[in-house]
Amino acid sequence: MKVNFRLNKKNKKDKTGFLRMDFSYTGKRFRYFLGISLPENHWSNTKQRVKSSVSNSLEMNKRLSEIADETIRVYYELINNSITPSNTMLKEKLDESLSGVSSQLSFFEFVDEFILRSSNTKKSSTIKEYTYTINDLKIFEKHNKRRIEWDTIDMKFYDAYMDYQYNVKGNSQNLFGKRIKTLKTFLNDAFERGDNKHLMYKGFKVLHKETDAIYLTEDEIEKIYKLDLIENKRLEKVRDLFIIECNTGLRFQDLMHIEKENILEESIKIKVRKTGEILNTLLLPETRTLLKKYNYQLPKISNTNYNLYLKEIGELAGINDTIIHNTYRAGKSISIKKKKYELISSHTSRRSFATNMYHRKISSFMIMAITGHKKESTFLKYIRITNEEAVKIITMSYKKKVS
């Protein structure tokens, strides 16, 4: 008794064939066509499996192994029931049996369908995150040499994936947490639909650590605004964009989509791309001047170049205080000395807007109405108050009481 798989081609010159299973038993041969079309260069005749270089080889080879096991099981079931196996009987029983086996999607098959379903209801940024995560898991599967399937997504998987993220890819704890959060989204949906009956993943922790991100004071922002960049149009455009961000609290992606129609008499009204919510934000005279400078058509630039040029501008503005930057690497807390300008990014402006408004004693509720935050706990993560600032504020409050 033996099971073999072959790529059956009608003609030798054909580049594609159909997979066929040959089952030998008691001097007979049972041929069973699987209905799977495959290019010739994707098939290994010696291993009788799809080549590992093919993107979905693990799923396909797993399927072939399931068919082989099921064929043998059906054969012995007939024997044990005192039924003499025949090709007709084997085909009838195998058709019936395999229809049940094939109804359950593999993990990767399910996620592919999940992403396809989500594309109609989720934002493009969310779909990108789903795609990044599933592609990362496929690479990890090859690296770890252990198949990823419903029954193998356990704590052993979690620990190995954490090690891979930290020590192979050099990613942060927060990025690992983001991948696990997305994975749990897949698994929860699969459980609700009945495709996944294994709940080991419920114990996976979504790790997250607050990073020690900076903000710029109003004086530092003023230094950037007053920079003479007339001879450097590249930096001048980036500086102007940054000042508008600092004055409005807008995200970079929303800044890039401001049009004249968004400009009202005393505010900027825009649909937030991240949430789809309609928000009004401040339109200060300084902001209006910059918008008019570009005829309400702001310069376009990639986020990568924008962040790079901002550091150059920060250095020119003399924002070079030494900062002890607390961050995480490979899941461990580390402290690095950096110049403040090295830490400036597009998101610094939004954090600066919120913090400077807070220092002006504007209520959290009022600021959140502009930034679009729904939870105060999330909003307060944007507020940056140094130890020195805290001491100064508390000291002044005591002086007011005494006077």
KAWOWO-V86311 format. One record per run of one state. SS is the DSSP state (~ for helix, > for strand, _ for the rest). FROM is the first residue (numbers start at 0). LEN is the number of residues. If there is no record, write none. Layout:
# KAWOWO-V86311
ss=SS from=FROM len=LEN
ss=SS from=FROM len=LEN
This chain:
# KAWOWO-V86311
ss=_ from=0 len=1
ss=> from=1 len=7
ss=_ from=8 len=7
ss=> from=15 len=10
ss=_ from=25 len=2
ss=> from=27 len=12
ss=~ from=39 len=3
ss=> from=42 len=2
ss=_ from=44 len=4
ss=> from=48 len=2
ss=_ from=50 len=6
ss=~ from=56 len=24
ss=_ from=80 len=6
ss=~ from=86 len=15
ss=_ from=101 len=5
ss=~ from=106 len=12
ss=_ from=118 len=5
ss=~ from=123 len=21
ss=_ from=144 len=5
ss=~ from=149 len=3
ss=_ from=152 len=2
ss=~ from=154 len=14
ss=_ from=168 len=4
ss=~ from=172 len=21
ss=_ from=193 len=6
ss=~ from=199 len=4
ss=_ from=203 len=14
ss=~ from=217 len=8
ss=_ from=225 len=7
ss=~ from=232 len=16
ss=_ from=248 len=3
ss=~ from=251 len=4
ss=_ from=255 len=4
ss=~ from=259 len=3
ss=> from=262 len=1
ss=_ from=263 len=3
ss=> from=266 len=5
ss=_ from=271 len=6
ss=> from=277 len=5
ss=_ from=282 len=2
ss=~ from=284 len=9
ss=_ from=293 len=9
ss=~ from=302 len=14
ss=_ from=316 len=5
ss=> from=321 len=8
ss=_ from=329 len=2
ss=> from=331 len=8
ss=~ from=339 len=4
ss=_ from=343 len=2
ss=~ from=345 len=14
ss=_ from=359 len=4
ss=~ from=363 len=8
ss=_ from=371 len=4
ss=~ from=375 len=4
ss=_ from=379 len=7
ss=~ from=386 len=16
ss=_ from=402 len=1
